[in-house]
């Protein structure tokens, strides 16, 4: 756990001082080095080992779980991302619901003067595990040009509905709100709260004092040969620069809403989403009474 804190500190300092133009190529080199290290690692992690750890974390039959992950940080997985996905599905069973982020940057069409989001084909930038999951047969994907969610299992069709009609990606009347109302769990595998998108639920749930969303923009949606134009919002660049989601780590531990386990070469964090969001609601007033209201 101490190593992960040090890694986060280094990462945060690097983002602060290294020019944005250099951050992407440096990150690609780090990923390549991590990949090569995993290939030549003697220790392989099997699907059964993943299942054992997921059960230890408290995952069980019928659970709804949103998984954020980093394949490179886990280590050498016997059969790649499919082992992680299959282990999750086997633990939650046929009555469970597995959700992964389908977040993407839709292409901008200069002729149409709008972004284009292809529900079936636009890739996600959230890593190889969710991208492999997105491509599987039977996956349902919500219609959000920036923050779609991919789902498989019982109630998947119901879960992804209505995202395109939400005022913002994290609205309570969309999939993120359902995660809260359906008592889902969040699993962070090899990633910290920078990847924990459920933090943003409170921005819609409460009368948030800071404008964190852009004005609406138009997007063309392509969905199984059908076309439609919707309006959507994304986070402002300003809000992304000044917030530090990892401030929530200490509160999660203090309020006992999060469990941390070792998994491969990294850590797994599992969080019950309802008590997590309710905790943030209680912290809302004291945090936002400080001189740095956007630090949470």
N, C-alpha and C positions, 0 to 999 in steps of 0.2 A: 504493500500500500504506500510505503514511503517512497519507493521508486517511481510509482505512478504520479505522486505529487511533484517530484522533481522533474519528471518528464513534462508535466503540464506547465510548470514554471518556465522551463526552457522554451517550450512551444509558444507560450504567451509573450515572452520577451522577444523571441525571434520575429513574431508577427508585428510587434511594436516597432522594432528597429530595422528590420530588413525591408527594403523597398518592395512594394507589391509586385512589380515586374519580375523580381528575382525569386519570390516565394514559390511560385508554381514549378519552375524547373528544379529548384532545390527539393521540393516535396516529391517530385517524380524520381529523383535520384535516391532519396531515402526509401521510397517504396520499392525501387528496384533492388537496393541493398538488402532490404528486409525479405524480399521474395527469394533472393539467392541464398540467404542465410537459412530460410525455411527448407529450401530444396535439399541442401546439404546437411540438414539436421538429421541425426540418427533416430530421434524420437518421433514416432508417428502417433497422431491422435485419431482414435477410431470413433465410429458412430455410437457404439455402446458406451464409450467413455463420456461422450457428450450427453447421452441420455441420463447417465448416472449423475452427472453434475447438475443437469437441469432439474432433476427430481430433488436433489439436495437443496437447490435454490428455492424450492417450494412450488415449482410448476407441476400441475396435475391435470388429470382428465377433465375436459370441458372448459379449460381456461381460455381466456382471450388474451393474447399477448402481442404487443408491438415490439419488434426487435430492431435495434440499431446495432451495427456491427463493423468490425474491421478484420477481414480475413488474414491480412498480413501480420497483424499483431498476435493472432491466436497461435500460429506456428504451422507445422506441416500436418495437414489434415489428409488422412488416408485416401479418401475419394473426393477431395475438394469441397466446394460449397454445398454440394448435394447432401453430403453427410450431415452437415449442420442443419439444413432444412428438414431432412428426413427425420433426424433425431427430435427436433421440435414437434413435428407433426405426429410422430409416434407417441410422444409423451402426452400431448394434449388430446389426442384421439379424434374420432370422427365428429364429436360434438363440440370440439374446440374451434377456435378461430385464430389463425396465424396472420399477422399483419406486418408488412414491411414498408419502409418509405420508398415511394416512387418519385422522389423529388427530382426535378430536372430544370434545365434552362432551355425553354422552347426556342426554336429558330425564328428569327425575325424575317418576314417576307417584305422586301422593300417595295414591291409592286402593290401589294395589298395594304402596306403600312400597318401591319399588325403581326403579333406573334402567332405561331402555328403549333398546336399541340396535337400529336397523333396518339390517341389513347393506347393503341396496340403496339406502336413501333417506336415512340420517342424513348430513348434509353434514360436510365436514372444515373445520377452522378454519386449515389450514396454507397457504392462499393460492389464487389463481385457477388456477394451473397444476395442482396436484394435484387441485383440485376439478373442473376440466375433464377431467382424466385419469380420475378416479373415475367420471364419467358416461358414458364411452365404452363402446361395445359390446365385450363379450368380456373386460372387466376382472374379475379375481378379487380379492376383498377378504377379509382374514383376520378371524376373529371375536375381537375384543378391544374391549370397550365404550369404551376410552379411547385405545389406541394401535394401531389396526389399520393394516395395510399393504396397499396396492393394487398389483396386479402384472399385467403383460401380457407374453406371450411364451412361449418354451419353458420348461417346468417351472413355470408360474405356479400351476397347480392344486396341485402338490406343495408349492410354496413356502408357500402360505397355510394349509396344513393344520396342525391341532393347536394353534393359538394359544389357543383357548378352554380347553384343558386345561393350560395353563402356570401355574406358581405366580405369576408376575409377567409383565408385558408383554415384558420383555427376556430371558426365559429362554432358555437354550442349546438346549432341546428344541423351540423355536418358530421363527418366521420370522427373528428377529434372530440366533439361533444359526446358522441356515442361511446368512445373509449372511456370517458368519465362516467357516464350514466350506466354503462354495462359492467363497471368494476373491473376494467382490464388491468393487466400488468405491463410494465415497461421493462425490457431487458436490454442492457447496454453491454455488449460483448467487445471488449478491447477499445471502447470509446468512453469518453466522459460526458459531462452534461452539455458540452458544446454541441453534441449530437442529439440531445434530449429535447426534441421538438415539442413535447407535451408541456414544457414550461410555458409555452405561448398561449395555452388555453385561458389563463387568467387575463390575458390582454383583451379577450373578447368577453369573458365572464364578468369582469369588473368595469367600473367607470374609470378606465385607465387615464392617468393624468398626463401621459406623454403620447403624442401621435406617433405610433410605431409603424403605421401602414401608409403606403403610397396612395395617391389618387387612383381611381379605377382606370384600367387600360383594357382595350379590346383584344380578344384572342379568338382565332379560328380553331374550332375543335373538329378533328377528324376521328370518327368513331364507327368502325366497321362499314366504311363506304358512305356514311352519313356526315353531313357538314352542318355546323351551326356556329354562330358567333355569340360569345358570352363576354361579360365584364369581370375582371378579377383585380385583386390587389396583391402586392408583395410587401415584405418588410422594407422600410426605408434604409438606405445605405448608412445613414447617421446612426440609427438605433443598433445596427449590427456592429458598428465600430466601437461604441461606448459601453455596451453591456458585457458582463462577465457571468455567464451561466454557472460556472464552477463555484460561485459563491454559495450555491445551494447544497453543495456536498456536506458541509458541516451541519446544516440544518436537517438534512435527511438523516444523518447519523444521530443527532440529538433527539429528534422526534421519532426515531426508530421506524421510519417508513421505507428504509432501504437495507438490503442485505448484500454483502460483498463476498465473493468466492474466487478462488484461483481457478483459471481455466486455461490449459496449455501454457503459453508464455505470457499470459496477460491476466486481466481480472474481468469478472462478470458482476454487474450490478443489476439487481432485480428490485423493482419499485412497484408498490401498489398505487395505481394512478389516482384513485379517489382521495385517500388520505394525503397523498403527495400534493395534489391541487388544493385540498382544503387547508393544508399546512401553509401553502403560499398565500392563500386568502387571509389567514390569521396574521401572517408576517407583513402583509401589504401596508398597513398604516405605519408601523415603526420604521420599515425600510424606506418608505416614500416621504418620511418626515425629515430625512437627512438631506445634506446639501448635494448628494450625488444620487438622485432618484432613479437613474437608469442602470445602476450597477447591478441590479438583480435581474 
